[in-house]
């Protein structure tokens, strides 16, 4: 079985699972919050919770900048509780400043942001340079981040794989069988992050006085061979 298939199987059924270059580790994670935000580690996932006060934030990240987005393959499993009135990010960042939709620091990650109308998903990269273009965002249509997904981040590109929908049916849970396959890749080839170590960050912010959560379940990062 290929490694990709093994990860899909493991991520779909496993409880909390953090692995760094094939070394299991969640001991170097740290949380940072403002106002009513909180982070909590449970047996099956880690929750970033904004609490009820508007503009509260919750962030989770590895303490050390160990991750090079250009020469690695990263798989993660995560979801949001709601796509309404929320700003979220998960991805590589050069620094631990709060992410912004127009940030120019070196980064590669997925934003959930209400630019026009409703919250949409965007694949975003930045090169940390002073010359334009310093960042690039690409709309990812029809990505429902409130659904359980496996995400692959690789260089300036990303794609995702939907996990089965579980629907309540009286006293039972029904797994909805449907065609599931990897999405087409989204690549920002005109603006790539720096070839250096980055932090990996999960971040959520509510924009109204309603609690929002991000559930982080699994994380697998491996270095790729250079040419």
C-alpha positions in Angstrom: 0.0 0.0 0.0 1.3 3.5 -0.9 2.1 5.9 1.9 -0.7 8.2 0.7 -3.2 5.4 0.9 -1.9 4.4 4.3 -2.4 8.0 5.6 -5.9 8.2 4.2 -6.8 5.0 6.0 -5.1 6.1 9.2 -6.4 9.6 9.3 -10.0 8.5 8.6 -10.2 6.3 11.7 -7.4 7.4 14.1 -7.8 9.7 17.1 -5.4 12.6 17.6 -2.3 11.9 15.6 0.6 14.3 15.3 3.7 13.2 13.5 6.8 15.1 12.4 9.1 13.3 9.9 7.8 9.9 11.2 8.4 10.9 14.8 5.2 11.1 16.8 4.9 14.4 18.7 2.3 16.7 20.1 4.4 17.8 23.1 5.8 20.9 21.2 2.4 22.5 20.5 1.4 25.7 22.2 -1.7 27.8 22.2 -2.3 31.5 22.3 -5.7 33.2 22.8 -7.3 36.7 23.2 -10.5 37.7 25.1 -12.7 34.6 25.4 -10.6 32.4 23.2 -9.3 29.0 24.4 -7.5 25.9 23.3 -8.0 22.4 24.7 -6.5 19.0 23.9 -8.9 16.1 24.0 -8.3 12.4 23.3 -9.5 12.6 19.7 -8.7 16.2 18.7 -7.5 19.6 19.7 -10.1 22.4 19.8 -9.5 26.1 19.1 -12.5 28.0 20.5 -13.2 31.7 20.2 -15.8 31.9 23.0 -18.8 34.3 22.7 -17.1 37.7 22.6 -16.7 39.1 19.1 -13.2 39.4 17.6 -11.8 36.8 20.0 -9.0 34.6 18.7 -7.4 31.2 19.3 -4.2 30.0 17.8 -2.3 26.7 17.9 1.2 26.3 16.6 4.4 24.3 16.9 6.9 26.2 19.2 9.8 25.9 16.7 10.0 26.8 13.1 10.8 23.4 11.7 8.8 23.2 8.5 9.9 24.1 4.9 6.9 24.5 2.7 8.9 24.1 -0.5 10.5 20.8 0.2 7.9 18.8 2.1 4.6 17.1 1.9 2.1 17.8 4.7 -1.2 16.0 5.3 -3.6 17.3 8.0 -7.2 16.7 9.1 -9.3 19.6 10.4 -12.6 21.3 10.2 -14.6 24.3 11.3 -17.8 24.3 13.3 -19.3 26.9 11.0 -18.4 28.9 8.0 -20.6 31.9 9.1 -18.9 35.1 10.5 -15.5 33.5 10.9 -11.9 34.1 9.9 -9.6 31.2 9.8 -6.2 30.1 8.7 -4.1 26.9 8.7 -0.6 26.7 7.1 3.0 27.6 7.1 4.1 31.1 8.4 7.5 32.8 8.6 6.6 34.5 11.9 4.0 34.0 14.7 2.1 37.3 14.0 -1.6 36.9 13.6 -2.4 36.0 10.0 -4.1 38.5 7.8 -5.7 37.9 4.4 -3.2 40.3 2.7 -0.1 39.3 4.6 3.1 39.5 2.7 5.3 37.5 5.0 6.5 34.1 3.6 3.6 31.7 4.0 1.6 28.9 2.3 -1.8 28.0 3.7 -5.6 28.0 3.5 -7.7 31.0 4.5 -11.4 31.1 5.3 -12.4 34.7 4.8 -15.4 36.9 4.0 -14.0 39.1 1.2 -17.3 39.6 -0.6 -20.7 38.2 0.4 -20.1 34.9 2.2 -17.1 33.2 3.7 -15.0 31.4 1.1 -11.8 29.3 1.1 -8.6 30.6 -0.4 -5.3 29.1 -1.1 -2.7 31.7 -0.2 1.0 32.0 -0.6 3.5 34.9 0.1 7.2 35.3 -0.7 8.2 37.7 2.0 9.7 40.0 -0.6 9.3 43.8 -1.1 8.7 43.6 -4.8 5.2 42.8 -6.3 3.6 40.3 -6.2 4.3 39.7 -2.5 1.3 37.4 -2.0 -1.2 35.5 -4.1 -4.7 34.2 -3.2 -6.8 31.8 -5.2 -10.4 31.1 -4.5 -11.2 27.4 -3.8 -14.8 27.0 -4.9 -17.2 24.7 -3.1 -14.8 23.8 -0.3 -16.9 23.1 2.8 -14.5 23.3 5.6 -17.2 22.4 8.1 -16.9 18.9 6.7 -14.2 16.5 7.8 -11.4 16.7 5.2 -7.8 15.6 4.7 -5.6 18.4 3.2 -2.4 18.0 1.3 0.0 21.0 1.3 2.9 20.6 -1.0 5.1 23.5 -2.2 3.0 26.3 -3.7 0.0 24.0 -4.1 -2.7 22.2 -2.2 -5.6 19.7 -2.7 -8.1 18.0 -0.4 -9.8 14.6 0.1 -13.3 14.5 1.7 -13.9 11.9 4.4 -17.3 10.0 4.6 -20.3 11.9 5.7 -21.8 10.4 8.9 -25.5 11.1 9.2 -27.8 10.3 12.2 -30.6 7.8 11.5 -32.8 7.3 14.5 -30.5 5.5 17.0 -27.9 4.7 14.5 -25.1 6.5 12.6 -25.2 6.0 8.8 -22.1 6.5 6.8 -23.1 8.0 3.5 -21.2 6.3 0.7 -20.4 8.6 -2.2 -17.7 9.1 -4.8 -14.7 10.5 -2.9 -11.5 11.4 -4.6 -8.7 14.0 -4.4 -9.6 17.4 -5.7 -7.7 19.1 -8.5 -4.6 20.9 -7.2 -4.6 24.6 -6.7 -1.1 26.1 -7.3 0.2 29.7 -6.9 3.3 29.3 -9.1 3.8 33.0 -9.5 4.3 33.6 -5.7 6.2 30.9 -3.8 7.3 31.0 -0.1 10.9 31.2 1.0 13.1 28.2 1.0 13.6 28.2 4.7 12.1 26.8 8.0 8.6 28.1 8.9 6.2 27.7 11.8 2.9 25.8 11.3 -0.1 27.6 12.5 -3.8 27.0 13.0 -5.8 30.2 13.7 -9.5 31.2 14.2 -11.3 34.4 14.9 -15.1 35.1 15.3 -16.5 38.3 13.8 -19.7 38.4 15.8 -20.6 37.4 19.4 -21.1 33.7 18.5 -18.7 30.9 19.5 -16.7 29.4 16.6 -14.5 26.3 16.8 -11.7 24.7 14.7 -11.1 21.0 15.3 -7.6 19.8 14.6 -7.3 16.0 14.4 -4.2 14.9 12.5 -0.9 16.3 11.2 1.7 14.5 9.2 4.8 16.3 7.8 7.7 14.8 6.0 10.7 16.4 4.2 11.0 15.8 0.5 14.2 15.1 -1.4 15.7 18.0 -3.2 16.7 17.7 -6.9 
